Amino acid sequence: MTESQEHRFPCDQCGSDYRFDPGNGTLSCDHCGHSQPIAAGPWKGATLSELDFTAASTDKLPESEIEEIRVLSCPNCAAQIEFDPDTHAAECPFCATPVVTDTGTSRHIKPRGVLPFSVDERTAHKAMADWLGRLWFAPNGLKQYARKGRRMQGIYVPYWTFDADTKSDYRGEQGTVYYETRTVTRDGKSVQEKVAKIRWRAAAGRVARFFDDVLVLASHSLPKRYTDALEPWDLPALEPYQPQYLAGFRAEAYTVELADGYAQARQHMARVIERDVRFDIGGDRQRIHDIDTDVSNVTFKHILLPVWLAAYKYRGETYRFVINGRTGRVQGERPWSALKITIAVTLALLVAAGVGYLIATNQ
């Protein structure tokens, strides 16, 4: 059974902990300034490869692909965050709830790839402050609170990716639009107008598509609409998983199991296949009666994607903001200021009343 990894790496010169530096992509020591390339060390030469989905579904993955980790489960948002054995208390980075860690461990499929942070904390904080500044009706107090410089959390969020070969036989109909001219009476006069009709004919065929890296969020701790809005991710830049990339950061354990992730991937595939079928049927309109898809050679990866996260408690409410750790794109919960909205509505009513008065006096 694989032991839990701490993701701590002592500096070769002073013994303090290295952290991964997004700016230059190296391990850096904040204490003495020494740095070390990620490529150095016994992990050099690792390759990023796929795992067989059927083997994983039947619990036949090699034991080397499984790890045992110690996680904290937040009682408020249910996030599961990996913690090192020396951590005894913490604040949940997803909802700012004070929690006490447990000592339980969990067996998980190891990550195969990681997309390292390239946006540092200062840049991410500025991106969030700029985003808040563009929100007209956000409370000023929250903006000021966010600008005070409270540290953000760098989190590696878990995802599944799926590859698959698909071949789909379909039955449907192709519709061709044509026009008929008819005579109608309007206002006592006979006029001619063209009426659209559709001529349908049977259609059948086969489409094939290889799906590469269908991405599925493997976590419930963040609203999917936020994480989806952080896309696109530059997945071709994925690196083979090395714990050195996690030095100084947290990693969230997946809570969406592999089978559930595959079900979501199949829904995505089905939408793309339906689009392919409609294109293959052609014509002006399409009807689809049946699609029978054969899926083969399904493989998957457990990967980690970088997200800067800020969770602020302001006047009893928690506001969460997420920043793509590669592009700096920001998404978050939309805060509203009741006072600003009231002022805006009042001003709008005053302007409308003024315009109405001017129109009335000019008539």
N, C-alpha and C positions, 0 to 999 in steps of 0.2 A: 504494500500500500504506500503510495507516494506521500511524503511528508508535506506539510504546509510550508509555503515559501513566504519569507518575510519581505522580500523586495527591498532589502537594505544591502548596500555595498560600501565597505569601508574604503576610505581614501588611502592610496598607497603611501602618501607622505605623512599625513597627520592622524589617520585613523577615524576621522569624522565621516559621516555618511555622505556619499555622493548623491546627487539628484540629477535627473535627466534635464538638460538645458534645451528647450525648444529652439532657442535662437541659433545655436550652432550644431545641434544634433549630437552632443557628446555628454558624457557623465562629468559633472562639475562639482567641485567641493566649495561650498560657501565659506568654509572656515579658512582655508589656505589658498584657494584659487586654483588648485591643481585640476586638470581635466584629463580625461581618458577617452579615446574613441570607443564607440559601441562595438566596432568590428573586432577589437582586441579581446582575447580571452578564450576559454574553452568552448564557448558557444558559437565560435566562428564556423562558417560552413553550413549552417542550418538551411533547409530549403522549405519553401511554402508549398504544401501539397494538400490535396483533397483527401477526405475520409469517405469510406463506403457507407452509404445511408442504411442499406440492408443489414450490414454487420452491426451498426450501432443500434438499430431497431430491435435486434434479437440479442442484445447484450453480448456481442461477440467481438467488440473492439479489444485490441491488445491492452493489457493493464498499463502499459507505458503511456497510453493516451488518456488515462484517468488521473486526476489529482484530488487530493483531500485538502480543503481550505477551511479556514475559520472565518465565519462571517457574522456580521451584526445584522439582525433583522429589525428594522424600525417598526415600532408599534403603531405609528401614525400612518405612514405611506407604504409600508411593507417592502421598502427597498432592502436589498441584501448587499452589504458592502464588505469587501474583504479587508480584514484588519490583521496587523502583525500581533504576535503573542504578547508583546509588552504593552499593548493598548488596553486600558481598563474602562475608560469612559470617553464619550465623544458626542458631538452634535451631528445629527443626520444632515448630510450635505444637500439632500433633495427637498427637505421641508423645514429645516432648522429646528427640529424637535430634539431636546436634550434626551439622550438615551444612555443606558449602561450596557456595555457589550456582554454577550454571553460567551461561554466557552465551548459551544457546540461546533462540530465540524460537518462538512458536507462533501460528498463525492461528486465531482463534476467532470465533464469532458474538458480536457485542456484546450486553451486557445491555440489556434494554429497560426494566426496572423495578428499583427497590430499595426495601426496607422499612427505613427508617433505624432505628438504635439509639434506644431510648427509656429503657433501663435502663443506668445508668452502671456503671463498674467496681466502685466501692465497694458498691453495692447487689447486684451480681452475686456478689461475693465473700462477702457476708453470707449470701446465699441458699444458696450452696454449703456454707458452714460450718454453717448451720442444718440443711441436708439431711444432712450427715455426722453431725451430732450426734444425729439421730434413728435412726441405724443402730446398733442395739445391739451387734452383733458386729464393728464396724469397729475396726481397730487404733488404740489411743490415739495411737501415734506418728504415724500418718498424719494424724489429726485435728489434732494439734499442729503438724505440718509445714505443713498446709494453712492453719492460722490465722496463720502467721507473716507473711502478707501479701505473699507473692510475687505479682508482677504477673500478671494474666490477659491473654490475647490476645483482642482483638475481631476476629472473623473474619466476613466476608460469605461465606456458603456458597451455591454455585450450585444452582439448581433450574430445571427446565423446567415450564411450565404449558401445557396443551393445551385448546383448545376444539374442539367437533365437534358436528355434527348427526347423529343416528342414527335410522334407521327399521328395525325388526326384525320380520320375519315369523316366526311360530312354529307348531309343531305339538306337541300333547301330549294329555294326558288330565286330566279333572277327576274327583276322587274324592269321593264322598259317603258318610259313615259312617252305617251303620244297624246295628240290633241284632236278633239272633235269640235266641229262648229255647229252651234245650235242657235235657233232664233227664239228670242224672248221678247215680251212686251213690257216696256217701261214708259210710264207717263203717257200711255195711249199710243206709243210708237213701237214699231217692230225693229229690234236691233239684233245684230249677230254678236255672239261671244264665243271665245274658245274655252273649252272645258278639258282639264287634264284628266287623262285616263292612264291606267297602268296595265300592261300586258305581261302576265306572269308565265314563266316556263320553268320546268324542273331543272335543277342543277345538282351535281354531285361531284365529289373529287377528294383529293388528299392534300393536306399541307403539312410541312415539316419544319421544325425550328429547334435549334439548340439554345437552351437558356444558360447563360453564364452569370454567376454571382447574383442571383435573385436575393435581394437584401431584406432581412426580416429582423425587426427589433426584438431582442430576447429579454426585455425588461418590462415591468409594469409600473415602475416608479415615476416615470415621466409621461405626460400626455403624448400620445403618438402624433397628434397634430403638430406638436412642437418639434419633435425629432424628425418627422417627415419634412418639415419646412427647413431643416438644416441642410438638406440635400441640395446639390449632389456632393457625394464623397469621392475623392480621387482614389478609388480602390486599386487601380494599377500600381499605386505607390505603397501598397501594403508590404510590410516587412515580415519575414518569419518571426514568430513570437520569441522574444527574449525578455526575461523579467527586468533586464537593465532599463528598458524603456519605461518601466513603471516606477523607477526610483524617484521618490518625492511626490508620487501621485497615488490616488486611490483607484481600485478596480472594483466594479460592481459585478457580483455573481449573477449569472442568468437565472431568471425565474420563469421564462417561457421554455418549456421542455422542447426537445428536438422534434417530437412528433407534432406538437402544436405549431411549431415554427414551420414545419413542412406543409401543414394544412394551409397556413396563410400564404406560403409560396405558391401552392397549387392554385389558389384563388387568383393570384396575380397572373400565373401562367394561363389560366382559363380566359381571362380578359384579353390577353395578347393573342391567344389562339383564335378567339372569336373575331378579333379585328382582322387577323390573317385570312380567316374564312370569308369574311365579307369582301375583302379585297380580291380574293380568288374567284368568288362568284361573279363579281363585277356588275355591270349594268348600272341603272339609275337607282334602283332599290334592291334590297336583299331581304329574304326571309330565311331564317335558319330553323330547320326542324329537328336536327339531331347532329351532335358532334361526339364521336367516339375516339378518345385519345389514348394512345399507348405510350406510357412513360417508361424510359429505361435509362440505365447507367446513371442513377441518381447518386451524386456525391455532395458533400457539405463541408463547411468549415465553421468553427467557432472563432470569431474575430472580435477585437476590441477597437472601438473608435473613440477619438478624443473629444471631450466636451468640457468646457469651462462652465461652472455652475455657480449661481448666486441665489441664495434663499434668504429673503429679508422678512422679518416680522415687523410690521408697521401698523400701529394702532389695533393690535389684536389679529390682523390679517397677515397671511403668509403670501408673499409674491415670489415666484420663481422665474429665473431667467437662464437661458441656456445659450452658449456661444459655441459655434463650430470651431474646434481646436485647430483646424487647418485653414479655414477661410475667414474666420472672424464674423460670420453671419450670426445675427442675434434673433432669438425668438423668446417669447415669454408671455406671462399672464398680463392681460391688458388692464392696468389700474385706471380707475375713473375718479375724478374729483367732483363730488356733488355740487360744491360751491362754484366751480368753473362752469359746469353745465348750466346751473341756474343763471349765472351772469350772462352766458352766451345766449340762452333762450330769451332772457329779458331784453338784451340788446337787439336781438332779431325782431322781437315784438315792437320795440320802440321804432326801429327802422321801418318796419312794415306800416306802422301807424303814421309815421311821417310821410312816407310815400303816398299813402292813402289820402292824407290831408292835402298834399300838394295837388293830387289829381282832382280831388273834389273842388278845390278853390279855383282851378283853371278851367272848369267846365262852365 
